[in-house]
């Protein structure tokens, strides 16, 4: 599980898909840069990413993100970021109530399932 700050993720990624994945990989694995090509990861090491947003199984998302459209993965991350971490800690609630987002925008997302009034995240259920 990782905790992250959604606003910092958006700010430092510039909303760019590749940057979002790189940042989440950094937060998840904390690997040090190994080559000059990894220089952009150096700046990620100086930032505190701790926040109220969370992913229970970021490794599964990172391992499988290429199988899905970029839009689907970004929506997944943003839906996950809207969940309440205190609510998860107290009640182990992994879903997000549908009234918190526009469900019409995610209805065709293969990573998200709407059941009743809850949105389920594929890699969080395992």
Secondary structure as GFF3:
##gff-version 3
##sequence-region A 1 126
A	DSSP	beta_strand	2	4	.	.	.	ID=ss1
A	DSSP	alpha_helix	6	13	.	.	.	ID=ss2
A	DSSP	alpha_helix	17	29	.	.	.	ID=ss3
A	DSSP	three_ten_helix	36	38	.	.	.	ID=ss4
A	DSSP	alpha_helix	39	45	.	.	.	ID=ss5
A	DSSP	beta_strand	53	55	.	.	.	ID=ss6
A	DSSP	alpha_helix	58	64	.	.	.	ID=ss7
A	DSSP	three_ten_helix	65	67	.	.	.	ID=ss8
A	DSSP	alpha_helix	70	82	.	.	.	ID=ss9
A	DSSP	alpha_helix	85	91	.	.	.	ID=ss10
A	DSSP	beta_strand	96	97	.	.	.	ID=ss11
A	DSSP	three_ten_helix	98	100	.	.	.	ID=ss12
A	DSSP	three_ten_helix	103	105	.	.	.	ID=ss13
A	DSSP	beta_strand	112	115	.	.	.	ID=ss14
A	DSSP	beta_strand	118	121	.	.	.	ID=ss15
A	DSSP	three_ten_helix	122	124	.	.	.	ID=ss16
###
